[in-house]
Amino acid sequence: MEKKKVTIKDVAKYAQVSPATVSQILNGQAKRFDPKTVARVRQAKEDLGYEANYLARKMVGKQSMMIGILVPDITNPFFNTLVKGIEEVLFQAGFIAILGNGGFDGAKEEQCLFEFAQHGVDGFIIASPSISDKALQTVLTAKKRPYLVLDQKAPDGQSDALLLDDRAGGRLAAEYLAKKGHKKVALVVPKVLPANLKRRMQGFLEYYPEALVLTTEFSKAGGKASVPKLLTTKVSAVFALNDELAFGIYRGLAEHGKKVGSDLSVVGYDNVEMCEYVTPALTTIKQPLTLLGKTAAKLILARLKEPTSAYQQVMLPVELIERASVIQNN
């Protein structure tokens, strides 16, 4: 005979509380209850082997307790840290993060969103520039699925948006190089510029309108590939639009027998952990990556609670972190 499935009522009876109390404690609302009650409910769950029926929960509560996150490149440390911040807040609220790695492929990303929606994902955090506004409208807006666009994706007016002050970041990099006496400078940028990188570039060019602009692939390999061209110029400093490009420039310079700082000063953007471990340590524009992730999670959860409230657009500040990759140019 098949063993009877343990229900939430069984857990409630075992723990001597109401089914509503069990539901709230097991769905991220434990802080509302006395720690002894929480411990008793969780012990009952373990003793009885209770497993939540997420399909039934969705049918009754209209929520799957899942949030889809779409990023373009999970190998980039920027997105590692971002997703960690998102997941931390979601987990505390009883939600599960579902990750889609788009690889800058708009068609693949659209398919990811479609599959997420088919599986009942409650809300979406869009951190990739490749997904089209049309796809968002077709897959999400038309199906009344709330979403949030992050810095990588330009706001479309149909959702909440979380931005970083990238124009100010580009200007901070320019002002710092100018303070260090650099007159001839270069920008290393990807061939396809997302909205946030355009703002970085614009902020920099407002200060250095005649800067040399080199386009390359948006990766460490792309940064490395830009070095031969840089070495044919008279620039004394380069601003890479993210740290991955900067690390590639480090490698390219080393392979040509050159040194960061003494032969070419370098400024990056993001402040990923590796900036402190390369030699010399990389001067960069710091984005509050963990805060960005946590804020994104809080915004999408707030949208789920108040689906008809006015859309929010939040902007977070950036700052320059001075290390050793830029020297004084006399």
N, C-alpha and C positions, 0 to 999 in steps of 0.2 A: 504493500500500500504506500502511495506517495505521501511523504511527510507534509503536514499542513504548513502553509506559508505563514510566517510570523507577520503580524500586522502592527500598525502603529498603536492600535487599541491594546494589543497584548503588552507592548512596551510600557504604555501608560499605566496599565493595571499593575504590572510588575514593579514599576517605580513609584506607584501610589500618587500619580499626578494625572492631569487631564490630557487627552490626546492633543489638544491645542498647545499645551506646554511642551510636549515632546516635539511637535512639529516645529515650533519656534526655536527650541534649543538646537535641534539637529539641522536647522536651516539658517545658521549664522546669527541668531538673536540671543545667544547665551548670556550676554552681558546684562540682559534685563532681569535675570533670575539669580537667586541666591546660589553661591558656588556649590553648596551641599546638594541642592536640587539638581544642578547641572551634572554633578558627579554621579548622582543616583540614576539619572536618565541615561547617561553615557554607559554606565556599568550595565544597566538593563539591556541596552542595545547590544553590548558585547555578549552578555550571558545568553541572550535569546537568539543571537545571530541574525538580528534584524537588518535587512537591506532595503533602502528606499526604492520605491517604484517610481522612477523618473517619468515614465510615460503617463502613469496615472496622475502624477503631480501636475504634468502639463495639461492634461485634460480637465482637471479640477481647477487648478490655479492659473491656467493660461500662461505659465512660465516653464521653461526648460532649465532655468538657472545656469545657462551657458552664454558666454559672450565671445563672439568671433573677433579675432585680431588679424588684420592683414598687413604684412610687412613685405618689403621687396627683397631683402637679403638678410637672412637670419645669421649668416656668418659674420656680418659687420658687428663689432662690439657695441656700437650705438644701440642696435635693436635688441641685443642680449639684455642690456641694462634697462632699456625701456620696458620690455616685456616683463622683466622681473618686478618692476615697480607696479605695473598693471595687475599682475597675478597676485601680488601680496594683498592689495586692497580687495580684489574680487573674492579671494579665498576667505578673507575675514567676513565678507558679506554673504558667504554661502554659495558663491557662484564659481563656475569652472571656466577657465580660459581655453579656447580652441584656437590654435594657431594655423594660419595659412601663409606659406612662403611663396610670394608671387614671382620672384626672379625678374622683375621689371617686364613681365609679359602680361599685357593687358588682357588677352584672351584667357590665359590661365587664371588670372585674378578674378575675372568675371565668373568663371566656372567655380572657383572657390566660394565666392559669395553665394552663388546659386545653391551649391551643395549645403553650405551652412544654413541658408534659409529653409531648404527642404528638410533639414534635420531639426528645425524649430528653434534655432539660436535666437535669443531674445533681443540682443543688440550687437552692434558692430563698432569696432574701433579701426578706422582706416588710416594706416600710416604709410601708404605707398602712393607715389605720384602717378603710377602707370594706369590705374583704373580710371576709366572715363566717367564724366558726369552722367552721360547717357546710361551707362551700366548701373550706376548708383540709383538713378531714377527708375530704371526698368526693374531691377532686382529688389531694391530696398524701398524706395519711396512709394512706388505703386503698391507694394505689399504691406505698407505701413510698418516697416521695420525700422526702428530708430537707429541712427548711427552718428558717430563723431568723426570729424576729419582732424588729423594731426598736422603738424608743421610740414611734413613732406607733401601733403595734398592741399591745394588751394581751396579755401572755403567756397562753397557753391550756393550759400544762402538757403539751403534746404535742411541744414542740420546744425548742431553745435560745432564749434571749432576751437581748437587749442593750438596756439601759435607761440613761436619764440621770436624775440626781437632780432631777427637775422640782419636787417639793415644796420642796426646799431652795432652788431657783431662785426660786420665787414668794416665799418668805420673805426671801431676800436683797433682792429688789426692794422689799418692804414695809419692811424694816429701814432700807434706804438712804433712802427717802422720809421715814420718821419722823425719821431723823437730820438730814435737811434741813429739818425743821420743818413738814412737810405733814400736816395733820390731816384735811382733807376731800379724799378721793381717789376715783378711779374706775377700774374695770376695763373694758377693751374686749375682748370675747370673741366667737368665732364662734357661730352659732346651733346648730351641731352640734359637741359637744365630744369629741374623741378622748381616750383615757385619759391621754395625757401632758399635754394641756392642762388636764384636770380636776385633775391633781396640781399644776400651776402655780397654778391658781386657788385650790385649797384652801390651799396654802402661804401665799398672799397674804392670804386671808380669815382665816386663823388670827391674823394680826396686825391686820388691819383688817376686823373682822366687819361693820361698818356701811358698807363701801365701796359706792358706786354701781356697779351692774353693767349695762353696756350690751351688747346682743347685735347682731351685724351679720354681713355676709358675710365669709368668711375670705380677705380680699384687700386690696390697697391701696385699691381702690374702697370696700370695706367700712369701712376705717379713716376714709376721707374722709367717708363718709356719717354717721359717728357724731359729727362735729364740731358740727353745729347743736345737737344735744341737749346736748353737753358745755358749750356756751357759755351755755345757759340755767340752768346750775347754778352752785354756788359752789365747785366743786372747784378745787384749785390744782395738782393733778398727776394723771396718768393712767398706768396700767400696761397696755400693749398686749401680748397674749399671744404675739405674734411681731413681728419687725421689719417685715414687710410691712404689717401693720396700723398700726404706728407711722409708716411713711413716708406712708401715706394720711392720717394725722392731721396730719402736717407740711403736706401739700398743702391740706387742708381749712382749717387755721388761716390759711395764707397767703391763701387766697381770701376769707377774712373779715377781712382786714387785721390779723390777730393774729400773734404771734411765739412760737415754741417757746422756752420758758425764761421770758421776761419775762411772758407772758400765761398760759402753761400748761406746766408741766414734763412731760416725757415719758420713760418708760422702755420699752425694747423687750425682745425675747427672741430669741436665736439668735447674734447678732454676725456677720451676713453682712458681706461686704466693704464694701457701700455705707454702712454705719454711719459710717465714717470720712470719707465724702465729702459727706454732707448737711450743711446749716448750720442750727443748730449741730450738731456731731457728736453722734451718738446714744449716750446711756448705755444699756447693755443687759446682759442676762445671756448670757454666753458659753458656748455649747456647743462642745465639742471636735469639730467636724464632720469634719475629716480623720481624726482618731483614731477617731471613731465608724465611719467607712467602712472603715478598715483593720482595725479589730477585728472588724467584722461579717464581712469576707472571711476572716479567719483562723479565725473560729469555724466558718463553714460548710465550709471546707477541712478543718478538724480533724474535723468530723462525718463527712465523706466517708471519711476515713481510718479512723475508729473509729465505725462506725455504731451499735454497741450500747452505747457508753459512756453514763454518766448524763448527763441534760440539764444544761446550765449556764445560770445566770442571772447576767449580769455587769452591774454598774452603774457608770457613769462620772460623775465630779463635774462641777459647773458653777461658774462664778465671775462676779462682777459686774465689768463694765468701765466705769469712771467716765469720762465725757467732759463735754460742755457743755450737754446738753439739760435738766438739772435744776438749778434755782437754789435758794438758801436762801430759805425762806418765813418771814418774821418776824411 
